[in-house]
Amino acid sequence: MSGPTGITRSTVGAFLLALSLGFGAVAHPAAAAGLIGSYFKLQRAYPDGPMKGPAGAKGAVIWNHGRGVAPAAKPDMLPFYVDDLRTNGWDVFRLERDWSHDDLTTSSQALHEAVGILRQKGYSHVVLAGQSYGAWISLMVADNKPSNVDAVIATAPAAFGKYPESWVYQRNASELYPVLSQVQGTRVMLFLFQNDPYDPGQRGQTAEAILGTHKVDHLIVNQPAGMVGHGAANYRAFANRFGPCIVRFVDPSRPARGTDCATDPVTAGNIPVQLPRDLDVAKLANTPAQGGSSGGGSEAETAQAALGIWYGSFANGREVVLAIQKLAGDTVDAVYAWGQDVRDEDDGGSVRRHGTVVNSAVVFDEPSIAKLTATPRPDGQLDLRWTAADGSATAKTTLHRLK
């Protein structure tokens, strides 16, 4: 988290600043029932896909996008983890909110109405999933009595601006806690990410205390490694890491507190990026693991420590696989593969690389192609540095060995 904490401003000042940034509890007069179909539309999240219907589905999921700061702002794309819910038997809907009426009061009323519509259609279970502002209103609806909401998946909840543009971003903590305090009988899954400018910090610990005290069935994933930024939940890497866990959490047949997200579900048997067909993944996965040389090993030791198949993601959500095979001496052969980042993007690709050991790292530095520097670590992981061919950009991440 960056930025100071503990700074207060008058209520009037915070209100005006929230309004100028397009966030906050800037409410229109209380709205009567019937919001759905006017400024709010409850739509199928997958327009061309089949629906199981109330009798065949486990239940219904309503996805709630973030809030734009201008009328032309494009709403968040459907996150990949929602695909997992659909695949596992849920019908998925999307609440589209008109920018001009998208405030905490009216939008939460509309979402509450949408829940009622799905209940009236016969869905026995309703789950709310939301990003940023959409996460916030989802939590607000969960504290309605009765809420008619079985579970909430809230990723990076925010409603009051971001640092450093606005001091009012502190209210993303102070005003979230009363909302959480009102939740009863609804499972809450809360994701908070590193370097989120909307997050004043310490929200994970406080949310844990609040939900625990109120005996709410909950799971808080606080700043998971490799997931960076306010929109981290939109990336495919997030879905591959946490999708199975989310599916388990909202399963209505699951006993309370019967799931966790401790185990990374990606293995050598289900690598989520496309690799060349002739790559012997099983052989690489069975390569004996060697500890890193920590800067003091020989070139042969460094090469041996780097052998295997490695997986991780960069801060922008790009998943990568580096499959390293030894050829001779300090020379190694590898496949570098990358996956799709967000929807409507290409599906990724792969390229064969040749490298040598330089100063306790394996360096792939071929003409007209990005430079890769892979450094084995003493803890058995692999630091990867990507540098653009023209040196204009770099990115770093840590990969773990797949088995």
C-alpha positions as CSV (number, residue, x, y, z in Angstrom):
1,M,0.0,0.0,0.0
2,S,1.3,3.5,-0.8
3,G,0.3,6.7,0.8
4,P,-0.3,8.0,4.3
5,T,-3.0,6.7,6.6
6,G,-5.1,8.2,9.4
7,I,-5.9,11.5,7.7
8,T,-9.4,12.9,8.2
9,R,-11.4,15.5,6.2
10,S,-14.8,17.0,6.8
11,T,-17.8,15.1,5.7
12,V,-18.7,17.9,3.2
13,G,-15.2,18.0,1.7
14,A,-15.1,14.2,1.3
15,F,-18.6,14.3,-0.3
16,L,-17.6,16.9,-2.8
17,L,-14.3,15.2,-3.7
18,A,-16.1,11.9,-4.1
19,L,-18.5,13.5,-6.5
20,S,-15.8,15.0,-8.6
21,L,-14.1,11.6,-9.0
22,G,-17.3,9.8,-9.8
23,F,-17.3,7.7,-6.7
24,G,-19.1,7.6,-3.3
25,A,-22.5,7.6,-1.7
26,V,-23.9,10.4,-3.9
27,A,-27.5,9.2,-3.9
28,H,-30.5,10.2,-5.9
29,P,-33.8,10.3,-4.0
30,A,-35.0,7.0,-2.7
31,A,-36.2,5.0,-5.7
32,A,-39.3,2.8,-5.8
33,A,-39.4,-0.7,-7.1
34,G,-39.1,-1.1,-10.8
35,L,-35.5,0.1,-11.4
36,I,-34.7,-3.0,-13.4
37,G,-35.6,-2.3,-17.0
38,S,-35.0,1.5,-16.9
39,Y,-31.6,2.6,-15.9
40,F,-30.6,-0.9,-14.8
41,K,-30.8,-4.1,-16.9
42,L,-30.5,-7.6,-15.7
43,Q,-29.0,-9.5,-18.6
44,R,-27.5,-12.9,-19.4
45,A,-23.8,-12.7,-19.0
46,Y,-23.2,-15.1,-21.9
47,P,-25.8,-14.0,-24.5
48,D,-25.3,-16.8,-26.9
49,G,-24.7,-19.6,-24.3
50,P,-27.2,-22.1,-22.9
51,M,-29.0,-21.5,-19.6
52,K,-30.0,-24.4,-17.3
53,G,-32.9,-22.5,-15.8
54,P,-34.1,-22.4,-12.2
55,A,-34.9,-26.2,-12.2
56,G,-31.5,-27.3,-13.6
57,A,-29.0,-24.8,-12.3
58,K,-27.4,-24.8,-8.8
59,G,-28.5,-21.3,-8.6
60,A,-27.9,-17.9,-10.2
61,V,-24.9,-15.6,-10.1
62,I,-25.2,-11.8,-10.7
63,W,-22.0,-10.2,-11.9
64,N,-21.6,-6.5,-10.9
65,H,-19.0,-4.5,-12.8
66,G,-17.0,-1.5,-11.5
67,R,-18.0,2.1,-11.9
68,G,-16.6,4.3,-14.6
69,V,-15.8,8.0,-14.0
70,A,-17.3,9.2,-17.2
71,P,-20.4,8.4,-19.3
72,A,-18.3,6.8,-22.0
73,A,-16.3,4.6,-19.7
74,K,-16.4,0.9,-20.7
75,P,-17.7,-1.4,-17.9
76,D,-15.4,-4.1,-16.7
77,M,-15.2,-7.2,-18.8
78,L,-16.6,-10.4,-17.3
79,P,-13.8,-11.9,-15.3
80,F,-12.6,-15.4,-16.2
81,Y,-13.4,-16.9,-12.8
82,V,-17.1,-16.4,-13.5
83,D,-16.6,-19.0,-16.4
84,D,-15.8,-21.5,-13.7
85,L,-19.1,-20.9,-11.9
86,R,-21.0,-21.3,-15.2
87,T,-19.1,-24.5,-16.0
88,N,-20.0,-25.9,-12.6
89,G,-23.7,-25.5,-13.0
90,W,-24.6,-21.9,-12.2
91,D,-26.6,-19.6,-14.5
92,V,-24.8,-16.3,-14.7
93,F,-26.4,-12.8,-15.1
94,R,-25.0,-9.3,-15.4
95,L,-26.4,-6.2,-13.9
96,E,-25.8,-3.3,-16.3
97,R,-25.9,0.1,-14.6
98,D,-26.5,3.4,-16.3
99,W,-23.7,5.8,-15.5
100,S,-26.0,8.6,-14.7
101,H,-27.8,6.7,-11.9
102,D,-25.0,4.6,-10.6
103,D,-24.7,5.5,-7.0
104,L,-24.6,3.5,-3.8
105,T,-28.2,4.0,-2.9
106,T,-29.9,3.5,-6.2
107,S,-27.5,0.8,-7.5
108,S,-27.9,-1.3,-4.4
109,Q,-31.6,-0.9,-4.6
110,A,-31.6,-2.1,-8.2
111,L,-29.4,-5.1,-7.3
112,H,-31.7,-6.0,-4.4
113,E,-34.5,-5.9,-6.9
114,A,-32.6,-8.1,-9.3
115,V,-32.1,-10.7,-6.6
116,G,-35.8,-10.7,-5.9
117,I,-36.6,-11.2,-9.6
118,L,-34.3,-14.3,-9.8
119,R,-35.9,-15.7,-6.6
120,Q,-39.3,-15.2,-8.1
121,K,-38.2,-17.0,-11.2
122,G,-37.4,-20.0,-9.0
123,Y,-33.7,-19.9,-8.4
124,S,-33.1,-21.5,-5.0
125,H,-29.7,-19.9,-4.5
126,V,-28.3,-16.5,-5.6
127,V,-24.7,-15.5,-5.5
128,L,-23.4,-11.9,-6.0
129,A,-20.0,-11.4,-7.6
130,G,-18.5,-7.9,-8.1
131,Q,-15.4,-5.9,-8.8
132,S,-14.6,-2.6,-7.1
133,Y,-17.9,-0.6,-6.9
134,G,-19.7,-3.7,-8.0
135,A,-18.2,-5.5,-5.0
136,W,-19.3,-2.7,-2.7
137,I,-22.9,-2.7,-3.7
138,S,-22.9,-6.5,-3.5
139,L,-21.9,-6.4,0.1
140,M,-24.5,-3.7,0.8
141,V,-27.3,-6.0,-0.6
142,A,-26.0,-8.8,1.5
143,D,-26.8,-6.8,4.6
144,N,-30.5,-6.3,3.7
145,K,-32.9,-8.2,5.9
146,P,-33.7,-10.6,4.5
147,S,-30.9,-10.5,1.9
148,N,-31.9,-13.5,-0.1
149,V,-28.2,-13.8,-1.0
150,D,-26.4,-17.0,-0.3
151,A,-22.8,-15.7,-1.0
152,V,-20.9,-12.7,-2.1
153,I,-17.6,-12.8,-4.0
154,A,-16.1,-9.3,-3.5
155,T,-12.9,-8.4,-5.3
156,A,-11.1,-5.1,-4.4
157,P,-14.2,-3.3,-3.1
158,A,-14.0,0.5,-3.5
159,A,-16.5,3.4,-3.7
160,F,-14.6,6.5,-2.7
161,G,-11.7,7.4,-5.1
162,K,-8.1,6.5,-5.1
163,Y,-4.7,7.6,-3.8
164,P,-3.0,9.9,-4.6
165,E,-5.7,11.9,-6.4
166,S,-8.0,11.9,-3.4
167,W,-7.7,11.7,0.4
168,V,-11.2,10.5,0.4
169,Y,-9.9,7.0,-0.6
170,Q,-9.5,6.4,3.2
171,R,-13.3,5.9,3.3
172,N,-12.8,2.7,1.3
173,A,-11.8,1.3,4.7
174,S,-13.7,3.3,7.2
175,E,-17.1,3.0,5.4
176,L,-16.5,-0.6,4.4
177,Y,-16.4,-1.9,8.0
178,P,-20.0,-0.9,8.9
179,V,-21.2,-2.6,5.7
180,L,-19.4,-5.8,6.7
181,S,-20.8,-5.5,10.3
182,Q,-24.3,-5.8,9.0
183,V,-23.8,-9.0,7.0
184,Q,-25.7,-12.0,8.5
185,G,-26.3,-15.4,7.1
186,T,-24.5,-14.7,3.8
187,R,-21.1,-16.2,3.0
188,V,-18.5,-13.6,2.1
189,M,-15.4,-14.2,0.0
190,L,-13.2,-11.1,0.0
191,F,-10.1,-10.5,-2.2
192,L,-7.7,-7.7,-1.6
193,F,-4.6,-7.0,-3.7
194,Q,-1.1,-5.6,-3.4
195,N,-0.6,-2.0,-4.7
196,D,-4.2,-1.2,-5.1
197,P,-4.5,2.6,-5.0
198,Y,-8.1,2.3,-3.7
199,D,-7.0,0.4,-0.7
200,P,-5.9,2.3,2.4
201,G,-4.3,-0.8,3.9
202,Q,-5.1,-3.1,6.9
203,R,-8.5,-3.9,5.5
204,G,-7.9,-7.6,5.5
205,Q,-7.1,-7.8,9.2
206,T,-10.0,-5.6,10.2
207,A,-12.5,-7.4,7.9
208,E,-11.4,-10.8,9.3
209,A,-12.1,-9.5,12.9
210,I,-15.5,-8.1,12.0
211,L,-16.8,-11.2,10.1
212,G,-15.3,-13.5,12.7
213,T,-16.9,-11.7,15.5
214,H,-20.3,-11.8,13.8
215,K,-19.8,-15.5,13.0
216,V,-20.2,-15.0,9.2
217,D,-18.9,-17.9,7.1
218,H,-16.1,-16.1,5.2
219,L,-12.8,-16.4,3.5
220,I,-10.5,-13.4,3.1
221,V,-7.6,-13.7,0.6
222,N,-5.4,-10.8,1.5
223,Q,-2.8,-9.7,-1.0
224,P,-2.0,-13.0,-2.6
225,A,1.5,-13.3,-4.1
226,G,1.7,-12.4,-7.8
227,M,-1.7,-10.7,-7.9
228,V,-1.1,-6.9,-8.2
229,G,-3.3,-3.9,-8.7
230,H,-7.0,-2.9,-8.4
231,G,-8.0,-5.1,-11.4
232,A,-6.1,-8.3,-10.6
233,A,-9.2,-10.4,-10.4
234,N,-10.0,-9.7,-14.0
235,Y,-7.0,-11.6,-15.3
236,R,-7.0,-15.2,-16.4
237,A,-4.1,-15.9,-13.9
238,F,-6.5,-15.0,-11.0
239,A,-9.1,-17.4,-12.3
240,N,-6.6,-20.3,-12.8
241,R,-5.3,-19.7,-9.3
242,F,-8.6,-19.1,-7.4
243,G,-11.5,-20.2,-9.7
244,P,-11.7,-23.7,-8.2
245,C,-11.6,-22.3,-4.7
246,I,-14.4,-19.8,-5.5
247,V,-16.5,-22.6,-6.9
248,R,-16.1,-24.6,-3.7
249,F,-16.8,-21.7,-1.5
250,V,-20.2,-20.8,-3.0
251,D,-21.4,-24.4,-3.4
252,P,-24.6,-24.6,-1.4
253,S,-23.9,-28.1,-0.3
254,R,-20.6,-27.2,1.3
255,P,-20.5,-27.1,5.1
256,A,-19.6,-23.8,6.7
257,R,-15.9,-23.1,6.7
258,G,-15.3,-26.1,4.5
259,T,-12.9,-24.6,2.0
260,D,-9.7,-22.7,1.6
261,C,-7.4,-21.4,-1.1
262,A,-4.1,-22.6,0.2
263,T,-3.3,-25.0,-2.7
264,D,-2.4,-23.7,-6.1
265,P,-4.5,-25.8,-8.5
266,V,-2.1,-25.4,-11.5
267,T,0.0,-28.5,-12.0
268,A,2.1,-30.1,-14.8
269,G,-1.1,-32.0,-15.8
270,N,-3.3,-28.9,-16.4
271,I,-0.9,-26.1,-17.6
272,P,-3.2,-23.2,-18.7
273,V,-1.0,-22.0,-21.5
274,Q,-0.4,-23.7,-24.9
275,L,2.9,-25.5,-25.3
276,P,4.5,-27.3,-28.3
277,R,3.1,-30.8,-28.7
278,D,6.6,-32.3,-28.8
279,L,7.5,-30.9,-25.4
280,D,7.8,-33.7,-22.9
281,V,6.0,-32.1,-20.0
282,A,6.0,-35.3,-17.9
283,K,9.8,-35.7,-18.2
284,L,10.4,-32.1,-17.2
285,A,8.0,-32.3,-14.3
286,N,10.0,-35.4,-13.0
287,T,13.3,-33.6,-13.2
288,P,14.9,-33.8,-9.7
289,A,14.6,-30.4,-8.0
290,Q,17.9,-28.7,-7.2
291,G,18.3,-25.7,-4.9
292,G,19.5,-22.5,-6.3
293,S,23.2,-21.6,-6.1
294,S,22.5,-18.3,-4.3
295,G,25.2,-16.6,-6.4
296,G,28.0,-19.0,-5.4
297,G,27.5,-22.1,-7.5
298,S,29.2,-23.2,-10.6
299,E,27.7,-22.8,-14.1
300,A,26.8,-26.5,-14.1
301,E,25.0,-26.2,-10.8
302,T,23.0,-23.2,-11.9
303,A,22.0,-25.0,-15.1
304,Q,20.9,-28.1,-13.1
305,A,18.9,-25.9,-10.7
306,A,17.1,-24.3,-13.5
307,L,16.0,-27.5,-15.2
308,G,12.3,-28.3,-15.2
309,I,9.0,-26.6,-16.0
310,W,8.2,-23.3,-14.3
311,Y,4.9,-21.4,-14.0
312,G,3.8,-18.0,-12.7
313,S,2.4,-14.6,-13.8
314,F,3.6,-11.1,-14.2
315,A,2.0,-8.1,-12.4
316,N,-0.1,-7.4,-15.4
317,G,-1.7,-10.8,-15.1
318,R,0.2,-12.4,-18.0
319,E,0.7,-16.1,-17.2
320,V,4.0,-17.6,-18.4
321,V,5.7,-21.0,-18.5
322,L,9.4,-21.5,-18.9
323,A,10.3,-25.1,-19.7
324,I,14.1,-25.5,-19.4
325,Q,16.1,-28.5,-20.8
326,K,19.8,-29.0,-20.6
327,L,21.7,-29.5,-23.9
328,A,25.4,-29.6,-23.1
329,G,27.7,-27.9,-20.6
330,D,26.4,-24.5,-19.6
331,T,24.1,-24.2,-22.6
332,V,20.3,-24.8,-22.2
333,D,17.4,-25.1,-24.5
334,A,13.9,-23.8,-23.4
335,V,10.4,-23.1,-24.4
336,Y,8.9,-19.8,-23.2
337,A,5.1,-19.7,-23.4
338,W,2.6,-17.0,-22.4
339,G,-1.1,-17.1,-22.1
340,Q,-4.1,-14.8,-22.6
341,D,-4.3,-11.8,-20.2
342,V,-7.8,-10.5,-20.5
343,R,-10.8,-11.2,-22.6
344,D,-10.9,-10.2,-26.3
345,E,-7.1,-10.6,-26.5
346,D,-5.1,-13.1,-28.4
347,D,-4.6,-16.6,-26.9
348,G,-0.9,-16.2,-26.2
349,G,1.8,-18.3,-27.8
350,S,5.2,-19.9,-27.4
351,V,8.8,-19.6,-28.7
352,R,11.9,-21.8,-28.4
353,R,14.8,-20.2,-26.7
354,H,18.5,-21.0,-26.4
355,G,20.6,-19.6,-23.5
356,T,23.8,-19.8,-21.5
357,V,24.7,-19.5,-17.8
358,V,26.0,-16.1,-16.9
359,N,26.7,-15.1,-13.3
360,S,24.5,-17.7,-11.6
361,A,21.6,-17.1,-14.0
362,V,20.4,-18.6,-17.2
363,V,20.3,-15.9,-19.8
364,F,18.4,-16.1,-23.1
365,D,19.6,-13.1,-25.2
366,E,19.0,-13.7,-28.8
367,P,18.7,-11.0,-31.5
368,S,15.4,-9.1,-32.1
369,I,13.6,-10.9,-29.3
370,A,13.0,-10.2,-25.6
371,K,15.8,-11.0,-23.2
372,L,15.0,-13.5,-20.4
373,T,17.1,-13.9,-17.3
374,A,16.2,-16.8,-15.1
375,T,17.8,-17.0,-11.7
376,P,17.4,-20.1,-9.4
377,R,16.7,-19.2,-5.8
378,P,17.8,-21.1,-2.7
379,D,14.1,-21.7,-1.8
380,G,13.6,-23.7,-5.0
381,Q,11.8,-21.0,-7.0
382,L,13.0,-19.2,-10.0
383,D,13.2,-15.4,-10.5
384,L,12.4,-14.3,-14.1
385,R,13.2,-11.0,-15.6
386,W,11.8,-10.1,-19.0
387,T,13.4,-7.2,-21.0
388,A,12.1,-5.9,-24.3
389,A,14.3,-6.4,-27.3
390,D,15.0,-2.6,-27.5
391,G,15.4,-2.3,-23.7
392,S,12.4,0.0,-23.4
393,A,10.5,-2.1,-20.8
394,T,11.2,-4.7,-18.1
395,A,9.0,-7.0,-16.0
396,K,9.9,-9.3,-13.1
397,T,8.2,-12.2,-11.4
398,T,8.9,-15.4,-9.5
399,L,8.0,-18.8,-10.9
400,H,7.5,-22.0,-9.1
401,R,8.2,-25.5,-10.4
402,L,5.3,-27.6,-11.6
403,K,5.1,-31.2,-10.7
